[in-house]
Amino acid sequence: MMTQIYKRVALIGLGLIAGSMALAMRRAGLAAEITGYARSEKTRKVAAEIGLCDKVFDTAAEAVKDADLVVLCVPVGAMASVAAEIGPHLKKGATLTDVGSVKRAVIDAVSPHVPDGVHFIPAHPLAGTEKSGPTSGFAELFDDRWCLIVPVQGTDADAINRLRNLWIAMGAKVDEMEADHHDLVLAVTSHAPHLIAYTMVGVADDLARVTDTEVVNYSAAGFRDFTRIAASDPTMWRDVFLNNKDATLEILGRFTEELFALQRAIRTGDGDHLHDYFTRTRSIRRGIIEAGQDTDVADFGRIKG
Ligand code: NAP
């Protein structure tokens, strides 16, 4: 059933997340009109050509005019300047939300630019790929994935419910979380793992002796899967680490301690320690599959037959 939730939705930043939101909203008829703006003329041109949204504007101010929902889909480090630009042009009663991967820093950056009568409701869909840009979106990105809504104190309950309904209608499961807790949880589940993948691929690349041939040709599951994560957008991830500094450093500190303990177990031949550790981690993978957050296909579906 097609149920319109917002009349006019403006997407600021036209990449993977905005493109996927536009397709997911169209799939279920959730918006009467979708407008958009991106920084570069090139992205705006591509977005207009593929019909990512109904109208692409040359300024963010024009794109948000009369919008009932404005979604900031730019890298975390660009949120403040974009909010400053659109603030004076937001309609009274409109909802302003974002999809940034970090929440405390985005709340601090955006809040000062939100005029009275506009509901600012931060959010973060836990769904993505290593692809970026206006052609990378797809309607199913949010299906069965979580979207965390991080309301600031005193936010209008009806406005929160409406945004919650939008994410559910786009296929997501919705939960609410406090900003600092969000940033710590994401440091464990996403930010630190990305940094570790970047590091591992960097280390292999440093071994120039093997990079040209062996590492690439004989790339086995472990390294190959790191390379997928390490292919993620450099701007987005630079901004994530610069804006979730404390939580990421806390988790990396713990990671380093564990790594040293495993390193010592290998050196001293402590097989029991290694075996116990790997048994514990294996059960975490099982939990993720049982929660429906990944499939149990062997080798990520690469092995055929
Ligand atoms: P993306 O594909 O790289 O798209 C980013 C868009 O933002 C581009 O259209 C870019 O325009 C625009 N932009 C960049 N700086 C800007 C500025 N200063 N002013 C106006 N527009 C600007 O990125 P994405 O993956 O959709 O990520 C968008 C947001 O979602 C980020 O905050 C990210 O943390 C969050 N997020 C990402 C994922 C993921 O896995 N990718 C998952 C969840 C949340 P140009 O092309 O013209 O530069």
Residues whose N, C-alpha, C, O or C-beta is under 5 A from the ligand:
A	BS01	NAP	G13 L14 G15 L16 I17 A18 A38 R39 S40 T43 C73 V74 P75 V76 A78 V99 G100 S101 P125 A127 G128 T129 K131 S132 G133 D233 M236
